[in-house]
Amino acid sequence: MKQITAVVRPSKVDAVKAALVAIDVVGMTINDVRGFGRQKGQVERYRGNEFTVEFLPKMRITTVVSDDKLEAAISAISEAARTGEIGDGKIFVTPVETVIRIRTGDRGDAAL
């Protein structure tokens, strides 16, 4: 099993969710986050004043998938979140040793 953490634009969350549900990945957690990468923030104007926004709003989507769904999930997220511009986000994949469903005690893929 692998944990996929995707940091994407807020406007792309619904598209990413729909793409994951379409490949039968249904459990996910979504958080509001702020950060910057290569773009190092952006310059904004408000009432004639110019200021730099160093941390841009992003959304973090976390899900755990079985090894056989990993590549399909990465492709689905990439295609749904891509605009082709700087700031589209990143996908991180980490191994998961085990998953336990608290309600039933199911372990491993059965708990997903």
C-alpha positions as CSV (number, residue, x, y, z in Angstrom):
1,M,0.0,0.0,0.0
2,K,1.1,3.6,-0.7
3,Q,0.0,6.9,0.7
4,I,-0.4,9.6,-1.9
5,T,-0.3,13.2,-0.8
6,A,-1.1,15.7,-3.6
7,V,-0.8,19.5,-3.1
8,V,-2.9,21.2,-5.8
9,R,-4.6,24.4,-6.6
10,P,-7.9,25.0,-4.7
11,S,-9.8,25.3,-8.0
12,K,-8.7,21.8,-9.0
13,V,-9.9,19.8,-5.9
14,D,-13.3,18.8,-7.4
15,A,-11.7,17.6,-10.6
16,V,-9.1,15.6,-8.7
17,K,-11.8,14.1,-6.4
18,A,-13.9,13.1,-9.5
19,A,-10.9,11.6,-11.2
20,L,-10.0,9.5,-8.2
21,V,-13.6,8.3,-7.6
22,A,-13.8,7.4,-11.3
23,I,-11.0,4.8,-10.7
24,D,-12.6,3.6,-7.5
25,V,-10.4,5.5,-5.0
26,V,-13.0,6.8,-2.5
27,G,-11.3,7.5,0.8
28,M,-9.5,10.8,1.0
29,T,-8.7,13.6,3.4
30,I,-8.5,17.2,2.2
31,N,-6.8,20.1,4.1
32,D,-6.4,23.8,3.4
33,V,-2.7,24.6,3.3
34,R,-0.4,27.5,2.3
35,G,3.0,27.3,0.8
36,F,5.3,28.2,-2.1
37,G,7.7,26.4,-4.4
38,R,9.7,27.8,-7.3
39,Q,7.3,30.7,-7.9
40,K,8.2,32.1,-4.4
41,G,4.9,33.8,-4.0
42,Q,3.3,36.5,-6.2
43,V,2.7,40.2,-6.3
44,E,-0.8,41.4,-5.6
45,R,-2.5,44.8,-5.7
46,Y,-5.1,46.0,-3.2
47,R,-6.5,49.5,-3.3
48,G,-3.5,50.8,-5.2
49,N,-1.0,49.3,-2.9
50,E,1.3,46.6,-4.1
51,F,2.3,43.7,-1.7
52,T,3.9,40.3,-2.0
53,V,1.9,37.2,-1.0
54,E,4.7,34.8,0.0
55,F,2.5,31.8,0.9
56,L,-0.1,30.8,-1.7
57,P,-3.3,28.9,-0.9
58,K,-3.2,25.2,-1.9
59,M,-5.2,22.1,-1.0
60,R,-3.6,18.9,0.3
61,I,-5.3,15.7,-0.7
62,T,-4.2,12.5,1.1
63,T,-5.3,9.0,0.2
64,V,-4.0,5.5,0.6
65,V,-4.2,3.0,-2.3
66,S,-3.2,-0.5,-3.0
67,D,-0.1,-1.0,-5.0
68,D,-2.0,-2.1,-8.1
69,K,-3.9,1.2,-8.2
70,L,-0.9,3.5,-7.6
71,E,0.0,4.4,-11.2
72,A,-3.7,4.9,-12.1
73,A,-4.2,7.2,-9.1
74,I,-1.0,9.2,-9.9
75,S,-2.1,9.6,-13.6
76,A,-5.7,10.6,-12.5
77,I,-4.4,13.3,-10.1
78,S,-1.8,14.6,-12.6
79,E,-4.3,15.0,-15.4
80,A,-7.0,16.5,-13.3
81,A,-4.7,19.0,-11.6
82,R,-2.6,20.1,-14.5
83,T,-3.0,23.6,-16.0
84,G,0.5,23.8,-17.5
85,E,1.4,26.8,-15.4
86,I,3.8,27.3,-12.5
87,G,2.1,26.4,-9.2
88,D,0.1,23.3,-10.4
89,G,1.4,21.4,-7.3
90,K,3.3,18.2,-6.4
91,I,2.5,14.5,-5.7
92,F,4.3,12.7,-2.9
93,V,4.2,8.9,-2.6
94,T,5.2,7.1,0.7
95,P,4.9,3.5,1.7
96,V,2.3,2.4,4.2
97,E,3.0,-0.5,6.5
98,T,-0.6,-1.3,7.4
99,V,-4.1,0.1,7.6
100,I,-6.6,-0.8,10.3
101,R,-10.3,0.0,10.1
102,I,-11.2,0.9,13.7
103,R,-14.9,-0.1,13.4
104,T,-14.4,-3.7,12.2
105,G,-10.7,-4.4,12.9
106,D,-10.1,-5.1,9.2
107,R,-6.4,-4.9,8.2
108,G,-4.5,-4.3,5.0
109,D,-6.3,-3.9,1.7
110,A,-9.6,-4.9,3.3
111,A,-9.5,-1.8,5.5
112,L,-9.2,0.5,2.5
